[in-house]
Amino acid sequence: MFLHDKHLQFEAKPVNPDPLMAKKVQELIGGQYGEMTVAMQYLFQGWGVRAGNEKYKDLLLDIGTEELGHIEMLATMVARLLEGTSLDHQEEAMKDPATAAVLGGMNPQHAIVSGLNARPADSIGNPWQGNYIISSGNLLADFRSNLSAESQGRVQAVRLYEMTNDPGLRDMLAVLIARDSYHQNLWMQAIKELEEKEGSKIVPTTFDRAQQREDIAFSLYNHSQSEESKEGSWAEGETPAGDGHFSYVEKPPFEGEIPSIPPSPKSVHNTLPEDKL
């Protein structure tokens, strides 16, 4: 159950309308790494946590609910950036080539579809997709995905911050950037805790390592014509998981034969070999 408080968690009011910036802000709402993604990702992960891991469930639902508030802030910002604008006015201005080159155009769907309000879509109008979210049931794997999502989200918020001089929009973005900083620290700490608790950094930690090919578990194969990758710390020394030592292999192994797949039956209408025509 969710309880809605009508107050925004932080203010979201630009100094001036800006339909082009409203289009850009949509990326932080419905883009692959936008707030809709992280909100649903954390909530679905939290709803799927099983008995015995209640603190992780509570953490995920706390952060997921906060992200819902961020969607509300961004949607409010988009609506305010669209105040006083219309597609007709913009189309008139865009008749001048110089103006068109500067403005680049507002999102027509803001006027046609949503009545000058935000949409569950990214900055070029692609609808948000549920397959953006990752919820595997393995908390260590999921928390690493969460760290990646917050990293990408902060990169995008910082880029938007530097695309605008509007102090109101910058104030709101500064909040999101700060919270993304915290969330990165949060997931790093949770990852560290799980790694220590489970005694391994390799996901899943419950799989019997004796069942995998240990002889190829630590090797970097050179699949390039150059060897620059050999200079990295991943080419020698102990692995960060502490389960072995890296090695560099100049030529990748070829243990298998050249595959030959038999002709398919005529009923599936694949291309038949010449001797069967």
N, C-alpha and C positions, 0 to 999 in steps of 0.2 A: 504494500500500500504506500502511495506517495501523498504527501500533504504539500500543497502549493502555497507559498507565501508570495503575495503580489509584488513585494519589493524586489528589485534587482539586487543581486549580491554586490555588484559594483556598478557605478554609473556607466551609461552607454549613450552619450549625447555628443554628436559632432558639432563643431562651431558653424560649419557651412554644409549645405547639401552637396552631394557629389555622386551622381549616378554611376560614373565609371568606377569609383572606389567601392560603391555598393556591389558592383559586379565582382570585384576582386575579393571582397570580404566573404563572398559566398564560398570560396575555397575553404575557409576556416570552419564553415558550417557543414557542408555536404561533400567535401573532397575526401579522397581516400584516407587522409590522416586528419580529417576535421573532427570537430567536437561530437558530431553525430556518431562517428565511428568509435571514438574512445568511450563515449557514454554507453553505447550498446555493448561494446566489447567487455567493459568492466562489469556491467550488470549481468550479462549472460554468464561470464566467468563466475561471478559471485553466486548466482542462482544455482550453478552446478556444483558448488563446493559441497563435499560430503561430510558426514559427521566426523568429528575429531580435528577439523581444521577451521573451527568457528572464527578464530581471529582473522584468518585470511578472507573468509566470507564477509565479515563485517567491514574489513578494510576495502575490499572491492566495491561493496555497495555504497560505502561512504564516498569514495572517489567517483564512482559512476553517477551518483546523484549530484555531486558537485558539477560534473560535466554537463548534466542537463541544464543546470543554471547558466553555464557558459553558452549553450545554444541559445537560451533565452536572451542573454545579453547581446549576442551577435545578431540575432534576428531583429531585435529592437534597433540596433545600430544601423542595419540595412534599411529598415523602414524610415529611419530619420535621415539617412543619407539620400533617400529618394523623395523627401518632402519637397513640394513645390516644383517637381519636375513632371514631365509627361513625354511620351514618345513623340507626339506631334511637334512639341517645341524642339526636341532634339533633332528630328528629321529636317526641320526647317534650317537649323543651324548647320547641319551636316551637308547642306547644299554647297557650302563654301569649302573647297578642297583643303585649305589650310586648317580650318576648324576641324574638319573630319580627321585629318592626320593627327591632330593633338588629342581629340576626345577618344577616338577609336570606337565609340559607341557604347551605350548602355545595353544591358541585357533586355531584349524586347519582351521576354517572358515576365519581367518585373511589372511591365505595364499591361500586357495582354492576359497573362495567366493568374498572377497573384495580386493584382491591384496595388502595385507599389509596395509590396511586402516581400520579405525573404522567402526563399523556396528551399526545399530539401534537396539541394543540387549543388554542384561545384561551380567554379567561376566561368565555365563555358557552357553551363546548362545541362551537363550530364546528371541524371538523377542519382541520388545516393543509393548505394547497393548494400544489402545485408551481407553479401559475400566479402565485404571489406573486413569484417570482424573476425577475430581469431579467438576461439574458445575450445580448447582441446581436452579439457579435463585434467591435464597435467600442469600443475601450478607453476613449476619451474620454467617449463616451456612457454607458458602463457605470460609470465612476468617478464621474460626476455622480449616477447613480442610487445608488451606494454612499454618497455623501455625504448624500443625502436619507434613506436608510435609517438611517444612524447618527444623524442628527439626530432623526428620529422615535423611534428606539429610546431615545435619551437622555432625550427629553421624557417618555416613558412610565416609564422607570426612576426619574426624579426625582419624578414624581407618586406612584409607589408608595412611594418613600422617605418622602414626607411623609404617607402614609396609615398608617404604622406607627410604633410606639414601641419595637418589639422590637430590642434592640441587636444581636443576632446577624443578623437579617434586614437591618438597616441596614448592618452591616459588609459583607455580601456585595453589597448594592446599591451601596455606595460604590465597590467594585471595578469593577462593571459601568459605573457612571457615569464613572469615571476612564478606563476603556478606551475607552468611546464618545467621550470627549473626544479621546483620542489618535487614534482611527480617523478622526474628522472632520478633524483636522489632517493625518493621513496622506493621505486622499483629496484634500484641498485642495492639498497639495504635489504629488501625482501628477498632478492635473489641470493645475496650473500648468506642470509639466515637459512634459506632452504638448502643451499649447497652444504653448509656446515651440518645441518640437521640430518640430511640424507647421506652425507659422507662421500659425495661425488659431485662433479660439475657436469658430467655427461648425462644428457637426457635420452631415454628414461634411466633413472638410477637403479631401477629394479630389474633390469635385464641382466642375465648371466653373461658376463664378458667372455666366458669360455666358449660361447656359441658363435662368436664372431671371429673373423680372420685377423688375429692380432698382428700377424706379420706384415699387414698392409695398413694398419690402423694409424700410423704416424708418419706416412711418407707423402712428400710433395712431388708429384710427377711433373716434369717439365714438358708441357705440351706446346711450347713456343719455339721459335727459331733463335731466340735470345735467352739469356739466363739472369735477367735482372731480378726475378723473384727469388733467386738464390741468396740475395743479399739481406732478405728479411729475417727477423728473429724467429720466424716460423719454420726456418729451414734446418735449424740445429738447436740442440739444447733440450732441457726438460720441458714437457708440455705444461700449460697452465693448470690443467687438471691433475698434474702430478702422477699420471698413469703410464708414462712412457717418455721416449725421447724422439724429437723430430729428426727426420732425415730427408735428404734431397736426392731425387733419382733423375739423372740426366735424360734417360730414355724410358718412357712408360712401358710397362710390361704388356706382352701380347700372349696371354695364356690360352685364348680361344682360337678356334679355327675360323676361316672365312665362312660366314653363314650362307647356306643355300636352302631356300624355302621351296618346297615342292609346288608345282602348278596347282592352282585352285580348280575346283570343279566348274564345269561350264555353267551351272545354274546360278553362280554368283556374278558371271559376266565380267570377270577381270580380263586383262589382256593376256591372251594365251601365248606360249612360246612358239617360235616359228615352226618347230617340228610338229606342232599340234594343230596348226591352222589347216 
